[in-house]
């Protein structure tokens, strides 16, 4: 699925609110925008709005860059030798850039070009985040703040009511800073009064009361979206002032940081975290999130805030009511907050609003039936609504007071203090089925301020070993070791225990006795790892959770380590080529389209990625209609998201043969095309992939397919089978395809100096067809698969069955210089009922054309020696 909804983590049920989800052609990121980080070796070439590297300048010109700027121009690189308070390596944000461009090139392709340049550590989209609410009617006005009683805030405030020097960053949709119950607790910047000048020289003019990151001005308020005002009131409304409500943070201040456009779309969330971390905040609240897996940029930002700046980031867990992960809440270092109701049960209102749960949750806090500040100086009771958006600022307010109470604590120590003093709620009615999945429980602020004798142990470095070929399979013995850190009081007799409720997992070594571990000390358990073994009959892609429990006297803490067991894909890394064999005919990746290409090696030669997408296509005609079965990209889906076909369905997942009959490595897999339903060719496919370690056979793999017509009555006519490969070699826009008829081989390369070569070669002695496709608007004189739509504009590939069959069955010898796709196929065949046809291809790579041709000869000789031992013709 290409589109992921990103939401403000609240579902509000009240009249007068009308929100819609904005999207542009299914994009979940800002169009024509890329974030990237330059390698430190090129620092001297980098200025605020310019990168003096000629190769990048040429690239920027070709994609028509309109803006280029450092994301954080005021942040210097870390001083050499400095570390975080816990000894952690500091994160460098000083070389992160953002560019905007105007060409129709897809964001994915621009990212590929930037990464392949070799000058950057990473490149990624700028994820676009949108608000999503479910409106309903308020059932009445309940001026109550039960959550203060529930977390024992009143008793806690008698112990410590916070400090005005402790600041909570509210990164949200804007805050009504002029609200009578908020204005006194805003952290004003008296060094930069509103006079039109940047008096404190921080790059933000007149940021007296926060900043609007999205609109780049000094007014962090939104009149159209009041989410931030609700959140701010729960964390930091003025307390003991005779009006309105009481924020949990009492005397602690807050800094309003608007991270959304004026229509509510969050586009500057992580930039807002950096602003908060560099402008005096010790706690940052993030009542927003995304299901999108974060890139290195987002991880860098969290590490910068947590380690470099010693700031505790707190985020909402999400409202989907499942174990799905949200980010930033699930990024390591962030405190992940689930939601509860007035009885301490995980909240579930039954109309699409239910707190997430799972192994990533740290603590919970009330998230429903609350009362908070509203825009325009008013207040709002949330009676029929709920959200972990509300739970997170309650924890943020508590964290601020803990920081005031224990000024020597690091950010992570504050998080652990809140965790070890939380009230366990696993046995509350309604929570039994979530036991162990609600973190340490619901926070108790009084205990957090008064109990300081408990340790808190976390595995801060994890080392997993004992698996085969990068996977966990039946019979594997897995060892867990790593570094344990005790964040709080010293232990006296620390015990570590591993357990698992999965009946197909056997714990072999479950207990460690570690004794005394002092505050902030670490202990490495590499010499005595925890061990377990996977049993038989495991389902494919099964998630197995190992619970690690720490006990020391009255202290009990735990965490989970998750494994994906018995995957339905296997990596083949037997020689200089690394690739992945899937259960669905795809080559290199388990999904056809980025950004879902999470699992898989692609097609790598000597460590360089050469493939964007590849896979098997099979086409035939029936009654004058062309049918093609494949899992390759097709066209837009019903939501205008670029999609792919899903015709091939797993029968048997890839199996690596321990003693292969052929090759030094052999993987076999079976699938059929039942996913095509009424357009199915009724084909069963057995695939075998071979690799050899020694030269001259170490630069190719052979993929052989047995195609069986399982239909009892229908004959398949004009059948073609071929490999589709969207090669991206170095700068993909400089790629070309050529054809060598003597070797029945299509090959691709870049016009750049030192380009590797890559090829698809037909090995079986059947007719060959080759189509070299120019993936550009207009098709370069060949088949045009590009459609351009929208106001940006943006482009997508249109590959229906007729087009795919044409690519399989017609000839075009060359393409380039630009973005290219190569298709090498064989046919036509007539396949009678229950008949079989065998076809085989070699996927080859080389340093240059001569090297490629040598491997092509070797591949053909190897294949012929197996199948045609009396025929040595090449």
Secondary structure, 3 states (H helix, E strand, C coil): CCCCCEEECCECCCCCCCCCCCCECCECEEEEEEEEEECHHHHHHECCCCECCHHHHHHHHHCCEEEEEECCCCCCCCCCCCECCCCCECCCCCCEEEEEECCCCCHHHHHHHHHHCCCEEEEEEEECECCCCCCCCCCCCCCCCHHHHHCCHHHHHHHCCCCCCCEEEEEECCCCCCCCCCHHHECCCCCCCCCCCCCCCCCCCCCCCCEECCCCECCCCCCCCCHHHHHHHHHHCCCCCCCCCCCCCCCCEEEEEECECCCCCECCHHHHHHHHHCCCCCEEEECEEECCCCCHHHHHHHHHHHHHCCCEEEEECCCECCCCCCECCCCCCCEEEEEECCCCCECECCCCCECCCCCCCCEEEECEEEEEECHHHCEEEEEEEECHHHHHHHHHHHHHHHHHHCCCCCHHHHHHHHHHCCECCCCCCCCHHHCCCCCCCECCHHHHHHCCCCCCEEEEEEEEECCECCEECCCCEEEEEEEEEECCCCCCCEEEEEECCCCCEEEEECEEEEECCCCCCEEECHHHCEEEEECCCCCCCEEEEEEEEEEECCEEEEEEEEEEECCCEEEECCCCEEEEEECCCEECCCCCCCCCCCCCCCEEECCEECEEEEEEEEEEEECCEEEEEECCEEEECCCCCEEECCCCEEEEEEEECCCCCCCCEEEEEEEECHHHHHHCCCEEEEEEEEECCCCCCCCEEEEEEEEEECCCCCCEEEEEEEEEEEECCCCHHHEEEEEEHHHCEEEEEECCCCCCEEEEEECCCCCEEEEEEECCCCHHHCCCCEEEECCCCEEEECCCHHHHHHHHHCCECCEEEECEEEEEEEEEEEECCCCEEEEEEEEEEECCHHHHHHHHHHHHHHHHHHHCCCCCCC
